[in-house]
C-alpha cells in the first residue's frame, strides 16, 4: 500500500494520525498542488477529483475519501479499535465523528477557503460567508464544551476517530485565527490530551 498525501490537508492528516494510531507503516507520496501534480492524468486516474488523500492498494485499487480509508484500515487492522467494538460503540463513534466533521471541521474549511490568502485568485471567495462560518464554529465549540464534560475523549474515555477529526479541525482553526476560547475548559483539557499523544504530529 501507499498513501498519496497533502501534508497541510486536515483530511490527509486524519488518515496519517489514524495510520500512526494503528501502528502501521505505509509509505506516502506528497502531492504538490502548487505544481498541479494533482491535475496530471496519472494522478487523476487514481482520483478523478484530483484530491488527497488516496490509499493505493498493492493491486492498484485506489480508495479515496478519508473516512473510507480509515474504515478500510480499521477492518484489516482492528486493533486498537478506533471505530468502536460493539454495534452501539460503532454507532456512537460514527455519530460523534459526523458531528465533529459537519459542525466544526467543514465550517473551518469554509473559513479557510473564503478568507485565507492562499485561495485568492484560485477560487471565488465570499469573505462574508467565511465570517459566518467562523461565528458558527465558535458556537459549536461552546456546545461541545458542555457535551464532553466528565469525559476524557469525545465519545467516552477511549480515543477514537472522532477525536482525530476534531484534532485536525482545531489545527486548521489556528491557521485562520479560530481558537477555542479560554473559558471552554473541557475543550481545552481535551485538546491537551489529544495533542499530547505521540501520534499528534503524524
N, C-alpha and C positions, 0 to 999 in steps of 0.2 A: 504494500500500500504506500501511497504518498499523498501529501496534502498540498494543494495549491492555496497559497496563503496571501493575505494582505495584512501586513503587521499592524497597521493602525485601525483596522476594522474591528468594531465590537463583536460582530458576528463571527469573524475569524478567531478573535480572542476567546470567545466562548468555547469553540472547538479545541483550541490549544489547551485551555485550562482543563477541559473535560479529559483530554488525552493524558495530560500530566497527572490528574487525579486518579486515573486508571493505572498509572504506572507504565504506560505504553511508550514505545519509541517509534514514531512514524516520521520518516524524513519529509521535509517540507521544501517547497519551492515558492519563493516570494514572487508575486506578480506585480510588476511596476505599472500602475495605471497611468502615471505621468508620461510614460513612453508608449502608451497604447498597447501594452502587451496583452491586455485582456480583450482586445478587439481583433487580434490576429486570428486567422482562420483555424490554426491548430488549437488555439485555446477555445474558440467558440464551438469547436467540435466537442469539447468537454462540457461546456456550459454555454448554451446559445444566448443566455442573457449577459454573458461577459462579466459575471460577478464571482466573488470569492466568499467563502471557501468552497473548494471542491475536493472530495476524497476520491482518489482513483484507486480501484482495487487492482490486484495483480493480473486479472484477466482483462483489464481495460474498462470495466464498468465504472461509471462515474456517478457519485451521489452528490447532489448539491443541496443547499439549504442546511443551516447549522443544526436545526432541530432533528432533521432526518439523519444527518451524520452522527449525531450524538446517540440517537436511538439505535442505529446500526451497531455502533461501537459497544453500547451497553448490552445489546443482545449477544454479541460474540465474546464479550469480556464482562460478565455480570458483576464482578467484584472490583471495587466497592459499588453497591447498588445506588447510583446517582439518580435513578428514575423511580426509586421505590421498590419494595419487595412484594408486598401483597397487593391485591386489586385495589383496596382502599388507599394504600400509600401511593400507588401509581397514579390514581385519580387525583389525590391531593397535590402531589408534586406537579402533575400536568396543570391543574387549576392555578396553582401559585406561579408556575413558570409563565403561563399565559398572562397572568396579571402583571408580572414584572416586565414582560415584554411589551404588552399593549398599553399599559398605564404609565410606564416610566421609560423603558428603552426607546420605543418608537417615537414618543414625543421629543425625547432628547436628540434623536437622529434628525427630527424635523428642525429643531433649534439649530443644530449644526449645519444642515443643508441650506437653511434660509438666512442665516446670519453670519456664517463664518467666511472669512476672506478667501479661503481655499476654493469655494464654489462660485465665486464671482466670475461671470462670463462662461461658466461651464453649464449651469442650469439657470432657469428663471427663478430668481429668489423673490420671495414675498416676506420681507422682514417683519411685517406686522403679524403674519402667521407664526413666524418663529417666536415672537414675543408672547403670543397667546399660548403656545406650547410650553414656553418657559414657566409661565404662571401656573398652567395646569399641572406640570411636573412637580412643582413645589407643593401644590395642594395634595397631590398623591403621596408625596413623601410624608406629609403631615398625617394623612390617613394611615400609611403604613406603620408609622411610629406607634400608633395605638394597637394595630393588629398584631405586632410581634412582641408586645410587652410580655415578659416572662419566658420568652423563647430564645435559645441561643442562635438559631438559624431561622430561615423564612418559613419553612413548613413545620418543623418541630425542633428537635435538638440534634438533628443529623444534617450535615452539609449535602446539598443536592444541586441539581441543575438550575433550580430556581435561584439559589444563591449566586451561582455563576452568572446568570443573566443580569441580576441586579448589580453585581460587582462590575461587570463590563459597562453597564449603563452609567454608573456613577463615575467611572474613569472617563467616559466620554463627556459627562457633565462638567468635569473640571476643565475640559478644553473650551467650553463655551460659557464658563463662569456660573454654572448651576451647581451649587453645593447644598447639601442638607444643612439647614440652619442649626446652630449650636444647641438650641433648646430641644431638638429631637434626639433625646438621649438614647433611646432604644436603637434608632437607626445608626447613630454614631458608634455605639458599642458593637452593633452587628458588623459595621464596616471594619472596625479594628480587628475583630476576629477573622473576618474573611481576608482582609489584606495581609494578615499575619501568617496565612498558610503558605507553605513552601511553594505551592503551585501558582500563587497570585501573580507572578511576573512571567508566566508562560507566554 
